[in-house]
Amino acid sequence: MIPRVKLTEKAAEVVRELKKEHGDLLFFQSGGCCEGSQPLLYPIDDFRPGSRDVLLGTVEETPYYMSEIEFKYWKYTQLLIDVVAGVGVGGFSLESTVGYTFVTKSHLFTEDELAEVEPVAEEA
């Protein structure tokens, strides 16, 4: 199966580093006003996904969610999460504490790939 979300090696390193300090984590793909459309990383107990949020998959044993409305726009796209040096606009995400900002890169699935993409609960 083709994953809907992946991390670059550098992003995976940052997640592993933050897990050592904060324990289990959770990603949420923000579509909000302050951070724009940015991956946000939280300690797992600091963010509760809503009943209509979509679990895209798991990266580095970390669940990755986005809102149902955002998923309608991203459903045909694979997200590649990377990091860049510096702190994002609001600094709400854990990686800002170590001098990074997660960014989303994307790849539109081909028709052949769509047949092999991991399903989400909404589609199951």
Buried (B, 14 or more C-beta within 10 A) or exposed (E): EBBBBBBBEEBBBBBEBBBEEBEEBBBBBBBBEEBEBBBBBBBBEEBEBEEEBBBBBEBBEBBBBBBEEBBEEBBBBBBBBBBEEEBBEBEBBBBBEEEBBBBBEEEEBEEEEEEEBBEBEEEE
